[in-house]
Amino acid sequence: MPSIYDIKPKFQNLLRPLTKKLAASSITANQVTLAALVLSLLTGIALIFSGKQTGIYLLVPLVLFVRMALNAIDGMLAREHDMKSPLGAILNELCDVISDVALYLPFALLPEISLWIIVLLVIAAIISEMTGVIAIQIGASRRYDGPMGKSDRAFVFGALALALGLGMPSGSWLNELFGFVLLLTLATIYNRARQALTEIQA
């Protein structure tokens, strides 16, 4: 199933000149990975302590875009500049999941939002990424199938945060939106597992 992740190669091409400069400056892939994590954690903390000041949510789409760029850069540093390492592989997966938790859980604090919808959505997101990684254990490639992969979640939460930051009132209708995203995330778990099994059978 299609995903925003499919446009990643074009995005990487735009970032390749910057990646080369970072490599020439002895910036490592792991340092970039950790920088993305710290940025996400600080943003999550800011959201938690913002109270009813929804203007702070304008940070989210910016941070998500920067995080996406940093994720692309750390991958290119690892692959194209001989920086692959077992530690890097661990950090790449763990930092992505922790960053998602830090950025998305604070949405549960919005007025009229069901805490459990957000919690279940974050849990499902973690499981979907775990499913993608488990594919490697059975001999398939790391699965990034949609319809609600990491990049797709970032788009949804980023667009919503932008609207909230610009003054759109929070309301119970958001629970329906998050419920729909949850269903798409569950479909992603199924799709990644199915595609991994299909790949090894082929």
N, C-alpha and C positions, 0 to 999 in steps of 0.2 A: 504494500500500500504506500502511496506517496507521502513524503514528509519534507518539511523545510530543510532537513538535513541534506537533501539531495542537491541543494545549491552550494554546499560547502566548498567544492573545488574552485568555483568562481570567486568566492570570498577569499580563499587562500591565495589565489593569484594576486589579488589586490594587496594582500598583506606581505607578500614575499619580499619586496624590497626592504621593508622595516625589519623583517625577520633576519635578513642578511646583516643588517646594521647591528642588531642585538647580538648576533653570533660573533661579529667582529669585535664587539665590546665585552666579550667573555660573559655575557648573560646566559645562564643555563636554562634548559627547559623546565627543570624542577623549580627554579626560582620564579619563573613565570606562572607555573601552576599554583604555587603557594601565594603569589601576589593576587591571583584571581580569588582564591579562598579568603584571604584577609579582607579584600574589598567586599565580598559578599557578606561576611560575618559582620563587618562594621555597618553595612547598610541595614542588615537585619536588626541589629541592636538599635539603630536610629529609628527604624519603623516601630519597634516595640515601645520605645520611650517617647514617641511623638504625640501620644494621647489622641486627641481628636483633630490634630493638625494634619489633614489629609494632603496638604501641599507637599509634604515630605515624600509622598509617593511618586512625585515627578523624578526622584532619583532612580527609581527602579528600572524604567526602560533604558536610561543611560547606563546604569551599572550592568544590566543584562547584555547590552550591546558590547560594552567594554569587555565583559567576561567572555562573551562569544569570541571576540577578537583574540583575547589572551589564550583561550583554549585552542584556537586554530594555530596561533603562533607557537605554543609549546609543542604541539604535534609536529609542526614543520621543523622546529629546532631539533627535535628528537630524531626524526626520520632523515632529514636532509643535511644535518650538520653533526651527525655521529654522536648524538647525545642520548641514545636509547639506554635504558637501564631498568633492572627489576624494580628498584625503588620508584622510578618514574612511572612505571606501569601501575603500581599500587596507588601512588599519589593521584594519578590522573583519574582513576575511578572513584576513589574515596572523596577527593576534594569536590568533584562534581556533585556527588550525592549530598555532602554536607552543605555545599553552597545552595543547592535547591531547598533544603530544609530551612536554612537561615533566611532565605528570601521569600519563601512562600508561606511558612507558618504564621508570620505576623498578620497575614490577611484574615486570620481567624478572629482577630481583635476588632475588626470593623463592625460597626453597628448592624444588628439584625442578621449577621452572618453566623451560620451554624458552625460551631467549633468542630464537630465531628465530620462534617463534609470536608473541611480543609485537612484535618488529620488523616482521614481515609485517603484523600487525594495524594497527600505527601507520601503515605505508606505505599500506595499503588505505584507512585512514581519511582520509589526506591526499588520495588520489586521488578518493575519493568527494566530498570538498568541492570539489576541482578540477572534477569533472564537473558539480557544481551551478552553478559559476561559468561554465564553458564554455557552458552553455545560453544565457547572455546573449549570447555572441558570435554565436550562430546565429539570434538573434532571438526566443528564448523567454524566459521569466521565470527568475529564479534558482530552481533546483530544490532542494526540501528533502525529497523523497520518502524513505520508509523502505525496508526495515524497520529499518535500523540507522544512523540519522542521528546528528547530534551529541548531541541530547538523550537518545536511546536509549543511546548509548555511555556517557554520563555516568551514566545510571541503573544500567547493568550494573556499571561500575567503582566507582561509589559504594556500591552494595549489597555488592559483594565486599569493598571496603575496610572497610566497617562491620563485616562479619563477621570479617575478619582482625583488626581492631582490638579486637574483643570477645573474641578468643582462639581463633577457629577456626583449626586448623592448616593451613598451606599443604601442598599435595600434588600429585602428578603428575596427579590428576584435573582440576586446574584447566587443564591443557593442553587437555583435551577441551572444556572450557567456552570457553576462548579460541579454540579451533579453530572451534567453532560460531559464535561472534561474528564471526570472520573470514569464514566462509561467508556470513553475513547481510550483512556489509559489502560483499562482492563482489556480492551480489544487489542491494544499494543502488546500487552503481555502474551496474549494468546498468539498473536501474529508472529512475534519474535520466536516463540517456542516452535510454532509450526514451520516457519521458514528454516530454522536451524535443523530440524529433523529432516525436512525435505532436502536440504543441502547435503547432509551426510549420506542420505539414501541415494542421491544422484552420483 
